[in-house]
Amino acid sequence: MSRAKKRYSLPFFYLGGPDLEINCVPTGLDKGGSPQYLPATAEQHYEEMYDAAYSAAVVSI
């Protein structure tokens, strides 16, 4: 065992309410710049991530 100090990681998940709007914070933009992504609700974001992860999955019974 290494003499280095042990570290532990704990995952933290926060799911916003489905109608929570997600958008770029003003300090994340250059002056006069526009966001890379359009605002979306938490539900839209979760659906897009779910589709990206599972739409290519092949299900055989």
C-alpha positions in Angstrom: 0.0 0.0 0.0 1.2 3.5 -0.9 2.1 5.9 1.9 0.0 8.6 0.1 -3.1 9.8 1.8 -6.2 7.8 0.9 -8.9 9.6 -1.0 -12.6 8.8 -1.3 -15.0 10.0 -4.0 -18.7 10.3 -3.5 -20.9 11.0 -6.6 -23.4 13.8 -6.2 -26.3 13.9 -8.6 -28.8 16.8 -8.8 -31.8 16.6 -11.0 -33.6 19.9 -11.5 -37.3 20.0 -11.8 -38.5 19.2 -15.3 -39.5 22.8 -16.0 -36.3 24.3 -14.8 -34.7 26.4 -17.5 -31.0 25.8 -18.2 -29.1 28.6 -19.9 -25.7 30.1 -20.1 -24.8 32.4 -17.2 -23.9 35.9 -18.4 -20.4 35.7 -17.0 -19.8 32.7 -19.3 -20.0 34.8 -22.4 -17.5 37.1 -24.1 -18.8 40.7 -24.2 -21.4 40.8 -27.0 -21.1 37.0 -27.5 -24.0 34.6 -27.8 -24.4 31.3 -26.1 -23.3 28.1 -27.9 -26.5 26.4 -27.0 -30.1 27.7 -26.8 -31.9 27.6 -23.4 -33.6 24.3 -22.6 -35.6 22.8 -19.8 -34.1 20.2 -17.6 -36.6 17.7 -19.0 -35.4 18.5 -22.6 -31.8 18.0 -21.6 -32.4 14.7 -19.8 -34.4 13.4 -22.8 -31.6 14.4 -25.2 -29.0 12.7 -23.0 -31.1 9.6 -22.7 -31.7 9.4 -26.4 -28.0 9.9 -27.1 -27.1 7.1 -24.7 -29.7 4.6 -25.6 -31.0 5.3 -29.1 -28.3 3.3 -30.7 -28.8 0.3 -28.4 -29.9 -2.8 -30.1 -32.5 -4.8 -28.1 -33.1 -8.4 -29.0 -35.6 -10.6 -27.3 
